[in-house]
Amino acid sequence: MNESPFRSEPGERDVAPQFVLPLVVRIERGAPPARTDALETAARAVLVMLSDERSLGDGDWAETVRAWQDARIRKVVRRARGAEWRRAEALPGVTVTGKSAEVRVFPPVPLDGWPKDLARLQVSGTDLDDPEPPVAADGSVPVLWLNPELDMSAGKAMAQAGHGAQLAWWELSQEERAGWRDAGFPLAVRTADPGRWGELTTLGLPLVRDAGFTEIAPGSCTVVADHPALR
């Protein structure tokens, strides 16, 4: 079973400088995105950041990305609208657009060193709904399965979906990564059927265990990343 490094026994990851990957979801009053689309867009945003040329080799963001991945792999989702969103867009990062959602991902920042225009954004209580139940996932694309036994806000679930996408990315070959990137990172985020969740956790697929900083108990299994190349 390929388990997440997001939680493990205290060790080198804890004594290393701690960074966090900021994500901001645009939630305009009266026009919020659909929950599932926001989760999927956040997961794609993480993949876009990991594959961006600025995050690789000697790129402008590469050093902080490496430092972030050498410590606890933290992600925090905040929300913005109006002028808040415009200020966030002015900072270095990448905006990823879904069917109804916009998510901007930024290069990692020190845990206690957020840019002021991001630090002032709300983080708690970010929740969204789906106007219609999401259709069944297409088995030809990667599916990030959420634990049906956990009650997570949309913001928390967006971060967990991003964790799952990152674990899948790490497991792929360079050729498989390139194919996924060139296709636009197709993926689905769905809540697993209660009767199937236990089976999913035993298939050897990447499994996220949360550190328990917010909302859920430490060590909770939150996401199984089911990529066709890993089956």
Secondary structure, 3 states (H helix, E strand, C coil): CCECCCCCCCCHHHHCCCEEEEEEEECECCECCCHHHHHHHHHHHHHHHHHCHHHCCCCCCHHHHHHHHHCCCEEEEEEECHHHHHHHHCCCCEEEECCCCEEEECCCEECCCCCHHHHCCECCCCCCCCCCCCCCCCCCCCEEEECCCCCCCHHHHHHHHHHHHHHHHHHCCHHHHHHHHHCCCCCEEEECCHHHHHHHCCCCCCEEECCCCCCCCCCCEEEEEECHHHC
